[in-house]
Structure formats: C-alpha cells, structure tokens
C-alpha cells in the first residue's frame, strides 16, 4: 500500500490515471501527447504506477498498451474507508465511475498461496461463493462445458457461459453472459481469462475481461475488484470479505 499511496501523491501521475480512466489501453506515444514533458518523463511516471500495480502493460503487435488495474484501489478502499470514510469514498466513487467505460479490463493481484491452492479456490463449487458474492458456479470444468452461475436467493440463473480453455493450475478461459437483468442480458457474451503465475511464495493472479461491447454495462465487469479482494482475503485469512456485492442477496 505504500507504493499505491506514493504513486497517487504526485499530481502528474494522477493526471495519467485520469487519461487512462478516460480511455484505457493507450500507448506511451498517445499519453505523451497530452503532457508538456519529455517522453522519458512520462515513462518514469508510468513506471511508478506499474510498480504500484495501478497500471498493467500488454504487448499488442509492436505496441505496448497501458491498462488500469483497479484491484489496488479496491484494497485501499477495503482497509481504509471505514477509518477515513468521507475523503476516500468520494474519490474512489469517482474513480470507479470513470473506469467502467472500456472494452477490455485487466486486473492483477498478488496472493500468498500456491498455484494449486488458488486454482482449487477458483474452481471449487463450495469455495467460490465465499468470495463471489455468495454465487455458485456449476460446471465440470472441461473444454466445451456449460458454466452456470446461480445464487440460492436469486429468482433464476445469474449468468452462463462456456469453458474455452483450461490448463490447471495456470490458465482458465471461459465466455460469460450476465443474466440478472434484461439490461445486462442484452449485452451478450464476453470473455474472462484467469492466469496464475507463481512468484516466490506467492501467486500473481491476472484476470482479463475482454470482448466487451463498446457500451458494455458497468455491472458486467464492475464487480471484479471486489471479487478478487474477497478471494485474496479468503485464501490468506479464511475470512469472508463483506462488500456491496456480497450484500446483494444477503
């Protein structure tokens, strides 16, 4: 969290986040055009944001694209809002509103566990509800199998999809269609990819939600920071994290 606070303390880095909130997946050249400083200066600020986990980069052909990672903001929210509610709630609500407008979202989080333990939590029918708002997932996790998401207190299925790729305990790819309202159902299918990489005694979990419509409803992808924070809390402490999402069917 020290790195997150350090990154957010600088006004130029906050402006860079503003630009990525406005349009995710930008190149260094595109960001450079919006600042009265050298290319090297913009690179230095982006490096601080990357080190704090607030920005994630991906290579697309010959270009390097910069994406927002909302998970560190969510972790700051979960730890500090209850103590310093007024200033943080206003700021984080503004960040959330400005982030939920893109076709692709990438999230990263480090969890102190093994790849096998993390994979079990993600695919377990009994553990999944612990961090995913109480929702269960019904599937046999084989390529081509249907994935159905339900909640015992919901009137019907909340989502469905299909397993596209599976490589335990490293990668899981599936399609996803939200069903909890007519508005989100009309958005159709998108794709969710879970990738697990061991880093010393921890795992880097990267979740990519892509193939979203240009005007994708924020409800379809806005819950991932809460889900991933809940997953980290569950694995590392055995506690269930209370979030707005977890109270939906409480």
N, C-alpha and C positions, 0 to 999 in steps of 0.2 A: 504493500500500500504506500510505502514511502516513495516509490518510483512513480506511482499514479499521482500523488499529491505534487511531487516535483514537476511532473510533466504539465499538470494543469495550472501551475503557478505562473507560467510565462504567458503573456498576452499574445505573442506571435503563435505559440503552439495552440492556444485556444482558438485563434483565427483559423489555423489549419484544420482543426476539428470542425469548425463552422463550415468550412468549404467542403469537407467530406460529409458532413451532415446534409449539406445541400445536394451533393452528387457523389455517391460512393464509387469506388473503383477508378480513381483518377491516376494519371501518370505524373511523374515528377515534373515534366515539362508543363503540363496543364496547371499544376499547382503553382509553379514558379511564375507563371504569367500574372498571377493575382497578387503578388507581393513585390514590394520595392526593395528587394535584396538579391544577393547573388544566388546562383544555383546551389553553390556549396552551403550557403547559409540555410536554405530551405532543407537541404539534405541533412544537416546537423539537427535541425528541429524534428524532422521526421524520424531520425534515429532515436532520439529521446522518447518519442511517442511509441515507437516499436519496442524499445526496451521496457517500457511500462505496460506493454500489452494492449495499448489503446488503438494501435494501428497494426494491421496484418497485411503483408505483401504477397502477391501471387504473380508468377510469370505467365504471360499470355503471348505466345509467339516471341517477338523481340522486345515487347514492352513489359515493364514492371508496374503493376497496378497496386494502388493503396486502398485498403478497405478498413472500415471501422470495426472494432471489436468491443461490443457493449458489456461483456462479462465483467471486466474490472470495475466499471461504473456501478454495475449491479452489486458487486461485492462491497464496494464503499457504501452504497445505499443500505445494504443489509446490516452492516456493522455500525454505522454512524447516525443514520436518520433518527433512531429512537432517542439519541442523546442531543442532537442538534437539529431538530426537525425543520424549523422554518426555512433557514437559508438553503439547506440541501434539497428538500423536497421541491422547492420552486425550480432550482437549477436542473435537477435530474428529470423532472417532468418535461422541461423544455428540451433537454437532450433527447429524451425518448420520442417526443413528438416529431423532432426534426430528423431522427434517424430512420423512422419507419416509412420510407418512401422509395426504396430501391428494389431492383430486380434480383439482387443477389446479396445475401448476408453471410458473413463469415465470423465465427466466434471461436476463441481459444481459451482454454483454462487448464491450469496445472492441478493435478490431484495426486496426493501422496498415497499411491497404491501400486498394484501390479497390473499389467495389461489384462491378465486373466480375470482378476477380481473386478476390474472396471467393465470388462465385456459381460461378465455374469450379471452385473447390476443393470446394464443397459438392456439385456435380452431376457431377464428373469420376469415371469408373469407376476411374481409376488413382490419383487423389489421395485419394479417400475412405478407402481402407484406411490411409493414413498417419496419420490422426487418429481413426479409428473402430474401434480395436481390431483392425485388420487385416481388417475385414469389407468386402466389396464390395457395391455396390448395382446391380442390373440393371434398367434401365427406359429408355424413350426420353423421359421427362420431358414427356409430353403429357397433357392432361386425360383421365382415364379409363383411363390405362395402369396396368398392374400394376407394383408395386415389390417386388422380391425381394432379400432380404439373405442373403448366403452368406459362408462362410469356407472356404478350401481345406482346412483341417484339421478342420472340423466334419463330423459324420456326415450332416447334412442341412441344409435351409434354416433360417436363424435368425430370419427374420421375413418378413412380406409386408404389402402394403397397396395403396392406390390413390392416384394423383395427383388431387387435388380442384381445385386452383387453381395457376396458375403465371404469374408476371409478372417475367421476367428484367430486370434483376438485383435485384429488390426483394422479391419475396414468393414463397414456395413452401409449399403446404399439401398434406398427404397423410395418409391413415389409416395406422395401424400396428398390427400384431398380432405379438406375440412368439411364437416357436415353439421356442425352445431347450429347453423342458421342458414336461411336462404341466401343471405348476402355472401357468406364465405363459400357456400356450396357452388355458387355460380362462378367462382374463380377457377374451378377445375383443379387439375393435378399440378403439383410442383415436385421437387426432388430434395431429399435430405440425405446427406452423407456424414457418417461418423467415422473419424480416423483416429487411431490410438498409436502414439509413439512413446516408447519408454525413454525416459531421461533420468539417468541415475536411479534414485529410489522413488521417482515419481513418474507420472504419465502426462504427456501433453495430449489433451483431447481437443481435436479440431472438428467443429460442426459447421458444415456448409449447407445452407438452404438456398437453392437456386431454381432456375426455370420458373421463376415467379413472373406473373404478368406485370406490365409497367405500372398499372394502377392497383397492384395487389393490396388486399385489405390488410391493415396492420395487425389484426387479430391472428392472421395466419402464421406470422413469424415473430410477433412481439413478445411471446412468452418464453423464448429460448433462454435469455439471460436468467430468468427465474428458475427454469428447469435445470440448467447447468449449475447454478449456485446451489440448488437443492441437492443435486447429485453429489457435488463435492462435499457438502455438509453431511449427507447420509453416509458416504463411504468413510470419511475421515473421523466422524464423531458418533455415528449411529443415531443421530437426531434427525427429526423431520423438520425442515425449514418452513415456517409459516410465511407465505407470500400472498399477495392479492389473488394470484391464480389458484392457489390451494384452497381458497375460501369460496370459490365459485359453487362447489357442490357440497360444502361442509354442512 
